[in-house]
Amino acid sequence: MTAEEGTAATLAIWEAEESAVRARGSVAPGVATSAQAAGRSGIELMRAQLTGELPRAPIGATLDFLLLEVEPGRALFQGRPGLAHLNPLGSVHGGWFATVLDSALGCCVHAALPAGKSYTTLELKANMIRALSPRVGLVRAEGRVIHLGGQTATADARLVGPDGKLYAHASTTCLVFPTPNPK
């Protein structure tokens, strides 16, 4: 198999996996209510998004990316860079890279948290390694927790194409805190 055939095969697999996830999750984008989230761990909330029980984050619909897989301490997102994401130079804007990577980073931390804990990003560092264009088709951002403590968490993520090329990598530090009680 040539490199081009391998890339095409990987792209076909990625498209099929995305179609399967989209078919399972029929809930429109939105935000889970406090009542829906109460008593659930981060992994339970993320899995409920994948099954369509809870809505997916609206930012994914806006920027054309979605959660594909989640397990404790790991989250995998897939995105489709398009014309709407281009900067004036004709390549994908760094903000798109950062948003997809930040989602993988935050969600891998979220997926490691027990019920009653929440998080927010304190710091995000992204390195864009090469230009990205809509010709790539799809990219994947995989985030993994490095450290999960009582007050802070750290994680890193990589953004790769179907040919295995690294387009960007990022790291985060998150603040971990008790989930606020709804009033």
C-alpha positions as CSV (number, residue, x, y, z in Angstrom):
1,M,0.0,0.0,0.0
2,T,1.4,3.4,-0.9
3,A,1.4,6.3,1.5
4,E,-1.4,8.0,-0.4
5,E,-3.5,4.8,-0.2
6,G,-2.8,4.5,3.5
7,T,-3.9,8.1,4.0
8,A,-7.1,7.6,2.0
9,A,-7.9,4.4,3.9
10,T,-7.4,6.2,7.3
11,L,-9.6,9.1,6.1
12,A,-12.3,6.6,5.1
13,I,-12.2,5.0,8.6
14,W,-12.2,8.4,10.3
15,E,-15.3,9.5,8.3
16,A,-17.1,6.3,9.1
17,E,-16.4,6.7,12.8
18,E,-17.6,10.3,12.7
19,S,-20.8,9.2,10.9
20,A,-21.5,6.6,13.6
21,V,-21.0,9.1,16.4
22,R,-23.3,11.6,14.7
23,A,-25.9,8.9,14.2
24,R,-25.9,8.0,17.9
25,G,-26.1,11.6,19.2
26,S,-29.4,13.0,18.0
27,V,-29.7,15.8,20.6
28,A,-29.2,19.3,19.3
29,P,-26.1,21.2,20.5
30,G,-26.7,22.9,23.9
31,V,-25.7,22.9,27.5
32,A,-26.7,20.3,30.1
33,T,-28.8,21.6,33.0
34,S,-27.6,21.5,36.6
35,A,-30.2,18.8,37.2
36,Q,-28.9,16.7,34.3
37,A,-25.3,17.0,35.6
38,A,-26.0,16.5,39.3
39,G,-24.3,13.4,40.9
40,R,-22.5,12.4,37.7
41,S,-18.8,12.0,37.2
42,G,-17.0,13.7,34.3
43,I,-16.8,10.5,32.4
44,E,-20.5,9.9,32.9
45,L,-21.3,13.3,31.5
46,M,-19.0,12.9,28.5
47,R,-20.4,9.5,27.7
48,A,-24.0,10.9,27.9
49,Q,-23.0,13.4,25.2
50,L,-21.7,10.6,23.0
51,T,-25.0,8.6,23.4
52,G,-27.1,11.6,22.7
53,E,-28.6,11.6,26.2
54,L,-27.1,15.1,26.8
55,P,-26.5,17.8,24.3
56,R,-23.1,18.3,22.6
57,A,-21.3,21.6,23.2
58,P,-22.4,24.3,20.7
59,I,-18.8,25.3,19.9
60,G,-18.4,22.0,18.0
61,A,-21.3,22.8,15.7
62,T,-19.9,26.3,15.1
63,L,-16.4,25.2,14.3
64,D,-17.2,21.7,12.8
65,F,-15.6,19.3,15.3
66,L,-16.9,16.7,17.7
67,L,-16.1,14.3,20.5
68,L,-15.5,10.8,19.1
69,E,-14.2,8.8,22.1
70,V,-13.7,9.4,25.8
71,E,-12.3,7.3,28.7
72,P,-11.1,8.4,32.1
73,G,-8.2,10.8,31.5
74,R,-8.5,10.7,27.6
75,A,-10.6,12.5,25.0
76,L,-10.5,12.2,21.2
77,F,-11.9,14.9,19.0
78,Q,-12.2,15.1,15.3
79,G,-12.5,18.3,13.2
80,R,-13.0,19.3,9.6
81,P,-11.1,22.4,8.8
82,G,-13.1,24.4,6.3
83,L,-13.2,27.6,4.3
84,A,-14.9,29.4,7.3
85,H,-11.8,28.7,9.4
86,L,-9.2,30.4,7.1
87,N,-7.2,33.4,8.0
88,P,-6.4,36.1,5.4
89,L,-3.3,34.1,4.2
90,G,-5.5,31.1,3.3
91,S,-4.5,28.7,6.0
92,V,-6.5,27.6,9.0
93,H,-6.6,30.2,11.7
94,G,-4.6,29.5,14.9
95,G,-7.7,30.0,16.9
96,W,-9.3,26.9,15.3
97,F,-6.2,24.8,16.2
98,A,-6.3,26.1,19.7
99,T,-10.1,25.6,20.2
100,V,-10.0,21.9,19.0
101,L,-6.9,21.3,21.2
102,D,-8.4,23.1,24.2
103,S,-11.5,20.9,23.9
104,A,-9.4,17.7,23.9
105,L,-7.4,19.0,26.8
106,G,-10.3,20.1,28.9
107,C,-12.4,17.1,28.2
108,C,-9.7,14.6,29.1
109,V,-9.4,16.4,32.5
110,H,-13.2,16.4,32.8
111,A,-13.4,12.7,32.1
112,A,-11.0,12.0,35.0
113,L,-13.0,14.0,37.6
114,P,-15.4,12.4,40.1
115,A,-18.9,13.5,40.7
116,G,-19.0,16.8,42.6
117,K,-15.8,18.2,41.0
118,S,-15.4,20.6,38.1
119,Y,-12.6,22.4,36.3
120,T,-11.6,25.5,34.4
121,T,-8.6,26.2,32.2
122,L,-5.9,28.3,33.9
123,E,-3.3,28.1,31.1
124,L,-3.2,26.9,27.5
125,K,-0.1,26.6,25.4
126,A,-0.4,25.7,21.8
127,N,2.4,25.1,19.2
128,M,1.3,25.1,15.6
129,I,3.9,23.0,13.8
130,R,2.6,23.2,10.2
131,A,0.0,25.0,8.2
132,L,-3.4,23.3,7.9
133,S,-5.9,23.7,5.0
134,P,-9.3,22.2,4.1
135,R,-7.4,19.9,1.7
136,V,-6.3,17.8,4.7
137,G,-10.0,16.8,5.2
138,L,-10.0,15.7,8.8
139,V,-7.7,16.1,11.8
140,R,-7.8,14.5,15.3
141,A,-6.9,16.0,18.6
142,E,-6.2,13.5,21.4
143,G,-5.8,14.8,24.9
144,R,-4.4,12.8,27.9
145,V,-4.1,13.8,31.5
146,I,-0.6,14.0,32.9
147,H,-1.5,14.9,36.5
148,L,-4.7,15.1,38.4
149,G,-4.6,16.5,41.8
150,G,-7.0,18.0,44.3
151,Q,-6.6,21.5,43.0
152,T,-4.8,21.3,39.7
153,A,-4.6,19.1,36.6
154,T,-2.3,19.1,33.6
155,A,-2.7,17.5,30.2
156,D,-1.2,17.4,26.8
157,A,-2.7,16.9,23.3
158,R,-1.6,16.4,19.7
159,L,-3.4,17.4,16.5
160,V,-2.7,15.0,13.6
161,G,-3.9,14.4,10.1
162,P,-4.9,11.1,8.5
163,D,-1.4,10.8,7.1
164,G,0.0,10.8,10.6
165,K,1.5,14.3,10.3
166,L,1.6,16.4,13.4
167,Y,0.0,19.8,12.9
168,A,0.0,21.1,16.4
169,H,0.5,20.1,20.1
170,A,-0.7,21.8,23.3
171,S,-0.6,21.6,27.0
172,T,-2.9,22.9,29.7
173,T,-3.1,23.5,33.4
174,C,-6.6,23.4,34.9
175,L,-8.0,24.5,38.3
176,V,-10.0,21.7,39.9
177,F,-12.7,22.7,42.4
178,P,-16.0,21.5,43.9
179,T,-19.0,21.9,41.5
180,P,-21.0,24.9,42.6
181,N,-24.4,24.0,44.0
182,P,-27.3,25.3,41.8
183,K,-29.6,27.7,43.6
